[in-house]
Amino acid sequence: MSRFVAAIYDRFMEDAEKACLGEWRRALLADLAGDVLEIGAGTGANLPHYPAGLRSLTLTEPDAHMRRRLTEASARMPDRPVTVLDAPATALPVDAASLDVVVGTLVLCTVPDPQAVLAEVVRVLRPGGRFVYLEHVAAWDNPGRLRWQRVLEPAWRVVADGCHLTRATGDLIREAGLLVEAETRESMRKALPWIRPSVRGVARRLLTPAAN
Ligand SMILES: C[S@@+](CC[C@H](N)C(=O)[O-])C[C@H]1O[C@@H](n2cnc3c(N)ncnc32)[C@H](O)[C@@H]1O
């Protein structure tokens, strides 16, 4: 992320956070437990929503500008012990099968290789562990909007530091071998129209590898 994008990110998302995102984050994270790691944690928008009493909470963020804001946000919440790490989501510095939950919100749109990220998520989750996600995606129900997303995507990727508009992230999660237990598709109200289609849910690492 450029210093500029990091600086305006919270302001840019503010209306959508108030209209829906904040509530979606709260509901997704409210019942987490155990050892939890977030990928691409950005400025720390999820931080206020993590429940107390987690065994560990690790926030990873490879971008220096975002990470500085994340560290500042976590310092403002001293009652919530957090470890902030510099790591891309494709190379998490944790052992295989060591986490109960991985959280990823608005990050699989931006990573260069979402399949590689999801393979890393599967690697670090314990069998039965959960991947909790919230992503803006390709318009699944609106061909007109999907056409616009395709037209805008090249320019948007430049403006928004690599963000893709047409990823079918729900499908990628299933193709990674995770079992989707709950998923909601909904319009992200008050966001820019081309990032409104969104998907959020919980997928579980199977006890044995998927047979596909
Ligand atoms: C749109 S922001 C979302 C921030 C935050 N997760 C949220 O929900 O507001 C995308 C984030 O993904 C991070 N990112 C980009 N490439 C990444 C990678 N390869 N691995 C992990 N995070 C990455 C960016 O630095 C940025 O913080």
The ligand as an SDF file (V2000), in Angstrom:
LIG
                    3D

 27 29  0  0  0  0  0  0  0  0999 V2000
   -8.2230   -3.4740    1.6560 C   0  0  0  0  0  0  0  0  0  0  0  0
   -7.0320   -3.6870    2.8900 S   0  0  0  0  0  0  0  0  0  0  0  0
   -7.9800   -4.5330    4.1480 C   0  0  0  0  0  0  0  0  0  0  0  0
   -7.4720   -4.3090    5.5460 C   0  0  0  0  0  0  0  0  0  0  0  0
   -8.2330   -5.0310    6.6540 C   0  0  0  0  0  0  0  0  0  0  0  0
   -8.0980   -6.4590    6.5270 N   0  0  0  0  0  0  0  0  0  0  0  0
   -9.7030   -4.6380    6.7270 C   0  0  0  0  0  0  0  0  0  0  0  0
  -10.5590   -5.5160    6.8530 O   0  0  0  0  0  0  0  0  0  0  0  0
   -9.9900   -3.4390    6.7140 O   0  0  0  0  0  0  0  0  0  0  0  0
   -6.0340   -4.9990    2.2040 C   0  0  0  0  0  0  0  0  0  0  0  0
   -4.8660   -5.3710    3.0810 C   0  0  0  0  0  0  0  0  0  0  0  0
   -4.2000   -6.5090    2.5250 O   0  0  0  0  0  0  0  0  0  0  0  0
   -2.8140   -6.3270    2.7160 C   0  0  0  0  0  0  0  0  0  0  0  0
   -2.0620   -7.1780    1.7940 N   0  0  0  0  0  0  0  0  0  0  0  0
   -1.6730   -6.9080    0.5250 C   0  0  0  0  0  0  0  0  0  0  0  0
   -0.9590   -7.9380    0.0260 N   0  0  0  0  0  0  0  0  0  0  0  0
   -0.8990   -8.8700    1.0090 C   0  0  0  0  0  0  0  0  0  0  0  0
   -0.2900  -10.1560    1.1250 C   0  0  0  0  0  0  0  0  0  0  0  0
    0.3840  -10.7060    0.0980 N   0  0  0  0  0  0  0  0  0  0  0  0
   -0.4160  -10.8160    2.2920 N   0  0  0  0  0  0  0  0  0  0  0  0
   -1.1190  -10.2870    3.3120 C   0  0  0  0  0  0  0  0  0  0  0  0
   -1.7070   -9.0870    3.2640 N   0  0  0  0  0  0  0  0  0  0  0  0
   -1.6030   -8.3860    2.1340 C   0  0  0  0  0  0  0  0  0  0  0  0
   -2.6210   -4.8450    2.4700 C   0  0  0  0  0  0  0  0  0  0  0  0
   -1.3800   -4.3820    2.9650 O   0  0  0  0  0  0  0  0  0  0  0  0
   -3.8170   -4.2690    3.2030 C   0  0  0  0  0  0  0  0  0  0  0  0
   -3.5390   -4.0210    4.5410 O   0  0  0  0  0  0  0  0  0  0  0  0
  1  2  1  0
  2  3  1  0
  2 10  1  0
  3  4  1  0
  4  5  1  0
  5  6  1  0
  5  7  1  0
  7  8  2  0
  7  9  1  0
 10 11  1  0
 11 12  1  0
 11 26  1  0
 12 13  1  0
 13 14  1  0
 13 24  1  0
 14 15  1  0
 14 23  1  0
 15 16  2  0
 16 17  1  0
 17 18  1  0
 17 23  2  0
 18 19  1  0
 18 20  2  0
 20 21  1  0
 21 22  2  0
 22 23  1  0
 24 25  1  0
 24 26  1  0
 26 27  1  0
M  CHG  2   2   1   9  -1
M  END
$$$$
